[in-house]
């Protein structure tokens, strides 16, 4: 709108929050422009190159001239490959008609909400949880209501808190396992209870499982889709970004109840039209040939996690749980300093960029998120700097009671 001869943004934009990851990244980049070396632990992005075979498939697709519009739902070849993958990996039976291809996971989350939730209805989401959930729920006109993850129980769902948040307007719940930012996973018992609650209250479940291939210590992924043959109220979301380090490819997908597919496809037709075919061809190759790549990447992540944990757990003034999955630590800072202030202090004085926990919700307050998607050398150096900063602050400010 224009007011007093000034162009103003629409009020709907006020519903969206800035991404903390990219805000901190921007500050770090400004320091780097001044010649400073910053260790980046703020961005949730694997530091590996994507599988070479996937890159080659993309190039070959371009050479074949596959550069034009394609079907909004996604090419049938990729959707069929995802059906095979879901049968092999999650052990679930789906059809190509249930699969919708999107440019990453975020559009799938937004379109699922737009397709299934009315304005004014309530959507439950985890706290601490992925920072886009609240923004996307607010943006589409629903009411975001956080449910608590209990840090005293490895960030398990506080089911009593969750149940207390449900009312007649509650129509949807988002779950995320493995979790960003905590790196923890939900148990079979938690997922079974979520299923029961959702069925009792006629709620849709959106299950964000984009870290489903990054597990440690021999643990295996359990999807809520595995716990029931009735998937009529479940949307599964996954992506190629974390699994295959294909963040810049922007490739994700949803497995939807058939009743919602048409609505989501209409949203795609009226927004980005389709995911480029050459990107989808790369996805097919990643699914077919990417297992060795995943194994090597996860092995490297495990080594980094273990080495960084060895250093951080010895630091008085920081309480650091060992993550089961993904590539994040979510430690609690036990010094008398707010986590946002600490994140800024660490960047300004020690040139280490990480994210304050409150960016992920009120229950993240007092924590910081540390990505270990960086080289082992950089992570050891960053852990050493974090230890030094905590030691200095502890001497200056003392520990929290």
C-alpha positions as CSV (number, residue, x, y, z in Angstrom):
1,X,0.0,0.0,0.0
2,X,1.0,3.6,-0.4
3,X,0.5,6.1,2.5
4,X,1.7,9.7,2.7
5,X,3.4,9.1,-0.7
6,X,5.5,6.3,0.8
7,X,5.3,2.6,-0.3
8,X,4.7,0.4,2.6
9,X,4.8,-3.4,2.9
10,X,1.6,-5.3,3.3
11,X,0.5,-6.2,6.8
12,X,0.7,-9.9,6.0
13,X,4.5,-9.6,5.9
14,X,4.5,-8.7,9.6
15,X,3.5,-12.3,10.3
16,X,6.8,-13.6,9.0
17,X,10.0,-13.5,11.1
18,X,13.4,-13.2,9.6
19,X,15.5,-16.4,9.5
20,X,17.9,-16.3,12.4
21,X,20.3,-18.5,10.5
22,X,20.7,-16.1,7.6
23,X,20.7,-13.0,9.9
24,X,23.7,-14.3,11.8
25,X,25.3,-15.5,8.5
26,X,25.0,-11.9,7.2
27,X,26.8,-10.5,10.3
28,X,29.5,-13.1,9.9
29,X,29.9,-12.3,6.2
30,X,30.3,-8.6,7.1
31,X,33.2,-9.5,9.4
32,X,34.7,-11.6,6.7
33,X,34.6,-8.7,4.3
34,X,36.8,-6.9,6.7
35,X,39.4,-9.7,6.5
36,X,38.3,-11.5,9.7
37,X,38.2,-15.3,9.6
38,X,34.9,-16.6,11.1
39,X,34.1,-20.3,11.9
40,X,30.6,-20.9,10.7
41,X,28.5,-23.1,13.0
42,X,25.2,-21.2,12.4
43,X,24.0,-22.7,9.0
44,X,22.3,-26.1,8.8
45,X,24.1,-27.2,5.7
46,X,26.3,-30.2,5.1
47,X,29.8,-29.1,4.0
48,X,30.1,-31.9,1.5
49,X,29.8,-31.7,-2.2
50,X,26.7,-33.6,-3.6
51,X,27.2,-37.0,-5.1
52,X,29.1,-36.7,-8.3
53,X,26.7,-39.0,-10.1
54,X,23.8,-36.7,-9.3
55,X,25.7,-33.7,-10.6
56,X,26.5,-35.6,-13.8
57,X,22.8,-36.6,-14.2
58,X,21.9,-32.9,-14.0
59,X,24.4,-32.0,-16.7
60,X,23.3,-34.8,-18.9
61,X,19.7,-33.7,-18.5
62,X,20.6,-30.2,-19.5
63,X,22.4,-31.5,-22.6
64,X,19.3,-33.5,-23.6
65,X,17.4,-30.2,-23.6
66,X,15.2,-31.0,-20.5
67,X,15.0,-27.3,-19.7
68,X,11.3,-26.6,-20.2
69,X,8.1,-26.7,-18.1
70,X,7.2,-30.1,-16.7
71,X,4.2,-31.4,-14.7
72,X,3.5,-29.4,-11.5
73,X,3.3,-32.5,-9.4
74,X,6.8,-33.7,-10.4
75,X,8.0,-36.0,-13.2
76,X,6.6,-39.5,-12.9
77,X,10.0,-41.0,-13.0
78,X,11.1,-39.3,-9.8
79,X,7.8,-40.0,-8.1
80,X,8.1,-43.7,-8.9
81,X,11.6,-43.7,-7.6
82,X,10.4,-42.1,-4.3
83,X,7.8,-44.9,-4.0
84,X,10.6,-47.5,-4.3
85,X,12.7,-45.6,-1.8
86,X,9.9,-45.3,0.8
87,X,9.2,-49.0,0.5
88,X,12.9,-49.8,1.0
89,X,13.8,-47.2,3.7
90,X,10.7,-46.6,5.7
91,X,8.9,-49.8,4.8
92,X,5.7,-48.0,3.8
93,X,3.5,-48.6,0.8
94,X,2.6,-45.5,-1.2
95,X,1.7,-44.6,-4.8
96,X,3.2,-42.1,-7.2
97,X,-0.1,-40.2,-7.1
98,X,0.5,-39.4,-3.4
99,X,4.0,-37.9,-4.1
100,X,4.4,-34.1,-4.8
101,X,7.8,-32.6,-5.6
102,X,8.7,-29.2,-4.3
103,X,11.8,-26.9,-4.2
104,X,12.9,-28.1,-0.8
105,X,10.9,-28.8,2.4
106,X,9.7,-25.3,3.3
107,X,7.2,-24.9,0.3
108,X,5.8,-28.4,1.1
109,X,5.2,-27.3,4.7
110,X,3.5,-24.1,3.7
111,X,1.4,-25.7,0.9
112,X,0.3,-28.5,3.3
113,X,-0.9,-25.9,5.7
114,X,-2.6,-23.9,3.0
115,X,-4.3,-27.0,1.6
116,X,-5.5,-28.5,4.9
117,X,-5.8,-25.7,7.6
118,X,-8.3,-22.8,7.6
119,X,-7.6,-19.3,8.8
120,X,-8.2,-19.0,12.5
121,X,-7.6,-22.6,13.2
122,X,-4.8,-23.7,15.5
123,X,-1.6,-25.5,14.6
124,X,0.6,-27.1,17.3
125,X,4.4,-27.0,16.7
126,X,7.4,-28.0,18.8
127,X,9.3,-25.6,21.1
128,X,12.2,-25.6,20.6
129,X,11.6,-26.3,17.0
130,X,12.5,-25.4,13.4
131,X,12.2,-21.6,13.2
132,X,10.1,-21.5,10.0
133,X,7.1,-23.4,11.5
134,X,5.8,-20.5,13.5
135,X,6.3,-18.0,10.6
136,X,4.6,-20.2,8.0
137,X,1.6,-21.0,10.3
138,X,1.2,-17.3,11.0
139,X,1.6,-16.3,7.4
140,X,-1.2,-18.5,6.1
141,X,-3.6,-17.1,8.8
142,X,-3.7,-19.9,11.3
143,X,-2.7,-19.6,15.0
144,X,0.7,-21.0,15.9
145,X,0.6,-22.7,19.4
146,X,3.9,-24.2,20.7
147,X,4.1,-27.4,22.6
148,X,7.0,-28.0,25.0
149,X,9.9,-30.3,24.4
150,X,11.3,-31.2,27.9
151,X,15.1,-30.6,28.1
152,X,15.2,-32.7,31.2
153,X,14.1,-35.7,29.2
154,X,16.3,-35.3,26.1
155,X,13.7,-33.0,24.6
156,X,10.9,-35.5,24.7
157,X,7.4,-34.2,24.0
158,X,5.7,-32.9,27.1
159,X,2.5,-34.7,26.4
160,X,0.6,-33.1,29.3
161,X,1.6,-29.6,28.0
162,X,0.6,-30.7,24.4
163,X,-2.8,-32.0,25.5
164,X,-3.5,-28.8,27.5
165,X,-3.0,-26.7,24.3
166,X,-5.7,-28.6,22.3
167,X,-9.1,-27.0,21.9
168,X,-12.0,-27.1,19.3
169,X,-9.9,-24.9,16.9
170,X,-6.9,-27.3,16.9
171,X,-6.8,-29.0,13.6
172,X,-3.1,-29.8,12.9
173,X,0.2,-30.8,14.7
174,X,3.7,-30.6,13.3
175,X,6.3,-33.1,14.6
176,X,10.0,-33.1,13.7
177,X,12.2,-36.2,14.4
178,X,15.1,-36.1,14.2
179,X,14.8,-32.6,15.6
180,X,16.3,-29.3,14.5
181,X,17.6,-27.8,16.7
182,X,18.1,-30.4,19.4
183,X,19.4,-33.4,17.4
184,X,17.2,-35.7,19.5
185,X,14.7,-38.2,18.3
186,X,11.2,-39.1,19.4
187,X,10.5,-42.6,20.8
188,X,8.0,-45.1,19.6
189,X,5.9,-44.4,22.6
190,X,5.8,-40.7,21.9
191,X,4.8,-41.2,18.3
192,X,2.1,-43.7,19.2
193,X,0.6,-41.2,21.6
194,X,0.7,-38.4,19.0
195,X,-1.2,-40.8,16.7
196,X,-3.8,-41.5,19.4
197,X,-4.2,-37.8,20.2
198,X,-4.5,-36.8,16.6
199,X,-7.1,-39.4,15.9
200,X,-9.1,-38.5,19.0
201,X,-9.2,-34.9,18.0
202,X,-9.4,-35.3,14.2
203,X,-6.1,-33.6,13.7
204,X,-3.8,-33.6,10.7
205,X,-0.2,-34.7,11.4
206,X,2.6,-33.0,9.4
207,X,5.8,-35.1,10.0
208,X,9.0,-33.3,9.1
209,X,11.6,-36.0,8.6
210,X,14.3,-34.2,6.6
211,X,17.1,-35.5,8.9
212,X,15.9,-39.1,8.7
213,X,19.2,-40.5,7.2
214,X,21.6,-38.9,9.7
215,X,21.7,-41.1,12.8
216,X,24.5,-42.1,15.1
217,X,25.5,-45.1,17.3
218,X,23.7,-47.6,15.1
219,X,20.3,-46.1,15.7
220,X,17.6,-46.4,13.0
221,X,14.9,-44.0,11.9
222,X,11.3,-44.6,13.0
223,X,8.6,-42.7,11.1
224,X,5.2,-42.1,12.5
225,X,4.0,-43.6,9.2
226,X,5.5,-46.9,10.4
227,X,3.1,-47.1,13.3
228,X,-0.1,-47.3,11.4
229,X,-1.4,-48.6,8.0
230,X,-3.9,-45.7,8.1
231,X,-2.1,-42.6,6.7
232,X,-5.2,-40.7,5.9
233,X,-4.3,-37.9,8.4
234,X,-0.5,-37.9,7.9
235,X,1.7,-35.8,5.6
236,X,5.3,-37.0,5.4
237,X,7.9,-34.4,4.3
238,X,11.4,-35.2,3.3
239,X,14.1,-33.5,1.2
240,X,17.4,-34.1,-0.6
241,X,19.2,-31.2,1.1
242,X,20.5,-32.9,4.2
243,X,20.6,-36.5,3.0
244,X,22.6,-35.8,-0.1
245,X,24.1,-32.4,0.7
246,X,22.0,-31.0,-2.2
247,X,20.9,-27.8,-0.4
248,X,21.3,-25.6,-3.5
249,X,19.4,-27.9,-5.7
250,X,16.2,-27.1,-3.8
251,X,14.5,-30.5,-4.0
252,X,12.1,-32.0,-1.6
253,X,8.8,-33.8,-1.5
254,X,5.7,-34.6,0.4
255,X,3.7,-37.9,0.7
256,X,0.1,-36.8,1.1
257,X,-3.3,-38.2,1.5
258,X,-4.8,-38.4,-2.0
259,X,-7.5,-35.9,-1.0
260,X,-4.9,-33.1,-0.5
261,X,-2.8,-33.7,-3.6
262,X,-5.0,-31.7,-6.0
263,X,-5.0,-28.7,-3.7
264,X,-1.3,-28.7,-3.3
265,X,-0.8,-29.1,-7.1
266,X,-3.0,-26.0,-7.6
267,X,-0.8,-24.0,-5.3
268,X,2.3,-25.1,-7.2
269,X,0.7,-24.2,-10.6
270,X,0.0,-20.7,-9.3
271,X,3.4,-20.1,-7.6
272,X,6.6,-21.7,-8.9
273,X,4.9,-23.8,-11.6
274,X,7.2,-26.8,-11.3
275,X,10.6,-28.0,-10.1
276,X,13.1,-28.0,-13.1
277,X,13.3,-31.4,-14.7
278,X,17.1,-31.4,-14.7
279,X,17.0,-31.0,-10.9
280,X,14.6,-33.9,-10.6
281,X,16.8,-36.1,-12.7
282,X,19.6,-35.5,-10.3
283,X,17.3,-36.6,-7.5
284,X,16.5,-39.9,-9.2
285,X,20.2,-40.6,-9.4
286,X,20.8,-39.7,-5.8
287,X,18.1,-42.1,-4.7
288,X,19.4,-44.9,-6.8
289,X,23.1,-44.5,-6.2
290,X,23.6,-42.4,-3.0
291,X,23.8,-44.9,-0.2
292,X,27.6,-45.0,-0.1
293,X,27.7,-41.2,-0.1
294,X,25.3,-41.1,2.9
295,X,27.3,-43.7,4.8
296,X,30.5,-41.8,4.4
297,X,29.0,-38.5,5.3
298,X,27.3,-39.8,8.4
299,X,30.6,-41.5,9.5
300,X,32.3,-38.1,9.2
301,X,29.5,-36.4,11.1
302,X,29.8,-39.0,13.9
303,X,33.6,-38.4,14.2
304,X,33.0,-34.6,14.4
305,X,30.2,-35.0,17.0
306,X,32.4,-37.2,19.2
307,X,35.4,-35.0,19.1
308,X,33.6,-31.8,19.7
309,X,31.6,-33.4,22.5
310,X,34.8,-34.5,24.2
311,X,35.9,-30.9,24.4
312,X,32.6,-29.3,25.3
313,X,31.5,-31.7,28.0
314,X,34.6,-30.8,30.0
315,X,33.7,-27.1,30.1
316,X,32.2,-25.9,33.4
317,X,29.5,-23.5,32.5
318,X,28.0,-25.4,29.6
319,X,25.7,-28.4,29.7
320,X,25.8,-30.3,26.4
321,X,23.6,-33.3,25.6
322,X,25.0,-35.7,23.0
323,X,22.7,-35.7,20.0
324,X,21.3,-38.9,18.6
325,X,20.9,-37.6,15.0
326,X,21.1,-34.6,12.6
327,X,24.2,-32.4,13.0
328,X,23.5,-30.1,15.9
329,X,24.4,-29.6,19.5
330,X,21.9,-27.7,21.6
331,X,23.8,-27.0,24.8
332,X,22.6,-24.9,27.7
333,X,24.8,-22.0,28.7
334,X,25.1,-22.0,32.5
335,X,26.8,-18.6,32.8
336,X,24.9,-15.4,33.7
337,X,24.3,-14.3,30.2
338,X,21.3,-14.5,27.8
339,X,22.0,-16.8,24.9
340,X,21.4,-14.1,22.3
341,X,23.9,-11.9,24.0
342,X,26.3,-14.9,24.2
343,X,26.0,-15.7,20.5
344,X,26.8,-12.0,19.7
345,X,29.7,-12.0,22.2
346,X,31.1,-15.2,20.7
347,X,30.9,-13.8,17.2
348,X,32.4,-10.4,18.0
349,X,35.2,-11.6,20.3
350,X,36.0,-15.1,19.2
351,X,34.8,-15.1,15.6
352,X,32.6,-18.1,16.0
353,X,29.0,-17.9,14.6
354,X,26.2,-19.9,16.1
355,X,22.5,-19.4,16.8
356,X,20.8,-18.3,20.0
357,X,18.3,-20.9,21.3
358,X,15.4,-18.5,21.6
359,X,15.3,-18.2,17.8
360,X,13.7,-21.7,18.1
361,X,11.1,-20.8,20.7
362,X,10.8,-19.7,24.3
363,X,11.9,-23.1,25.5
364,X,15.2,-22.7,23.6
365,X,16.0,-19.7,25.9
366,X,19.4,-20.3,27.6
367,X,20.6,-22.6,24.8
368,X,22.6,-22.2,21.6
369,X,22.5,-24.2,18.5
370,X,25.9,-25.4,17.2
371,X,26.1,-27.0,13.8
372,X,28.9,-29.5,13.4
373,X,28.6,-29.5,9.6
374,X,32.1,-28.1,9.3
375,X,35.6,-29.5,9.0
376,X,37.0,-31.4,12.0
377,X,39.9,-28.9,12.2
378,X,37.5,-26.0,12.3
379,X,35.2,-27.7,14.9
380,X,38.1,-28.4,17.2
381,X,39.2,-24.8,17.0
382,X,35.6,-23.6,17.5
383,X,35.1,-25.8,20.5
384,X,38.3,-24.5,22.0
385,X,37.2,-20.9,21.5
386,X,33.8,-21.6,23.0
387,X,35.5,-23.2,26.0
388,X,37.7,-20.1,26.4
389,X,34.8,-17.7,26.1
390,X,32.7,-19.6,28.7
391,X,35.7,-19.7,31.1
392,X,36.2,-16.0,30.7
393,X,32.5,-15.1,31.2
394,X,32.3,-17.5,34.2
395,X,35.1,-15.5,35.9
396,X,33.5,-12.2,35.0
397,X,29.8,-13.0,35.7
398,X,29.7,-16.3,37.6
399,X,27.5,-19.3,37.0
400,X,23.7,-19.4,37.1
401,X,22.3,-20.6,40.3
